[in-house]
Amino acid sequence: MKPLLPTLKERKRYVVYRIVTAHPLRRDISGELLRHLEQLLGVFGMAQAGILSVRYDSETQTGVLRVAHAQLAQVKAALLMIGHLGTTKVCVRTLGVSGILRKTQRFLAVAAQ
């Protein structure tokens, strides 16, 4: 089987987000975040967006999602609509978007300050 040509591959973007809460959450909530995105976008929307949680740091409450470039606006809007995770009120802020995973470090460095 021949590999896909580069023009036929899905282009991806990496969305760096931060979860703002009144009290720090000390657990991995990336699974809960994906479930809320599935409720907002639907199963087919999640499939089209190709959302994958790449990284989450519970100390700084920041994470990275991999998203298809065509669905970037829908995913960013869905992140804004998340109002609570479990019983905790949250606000999910998008810190930046990059086409290369390595370049997301600049957004994470700003978030850590």
Buried (B, 14 or more C-beta within 10 A) or exposed (E): EEEEEEEEEEEBBBBBBBBEBEEEBEEEBBEBBBEBBBEBBEEEBBEBBBBEBBBBBBEBBBBBBBBBBEBBEBBBEBBBEBEEBEEBEBBBBBBBBBEEEEEBEEBBEEBEE
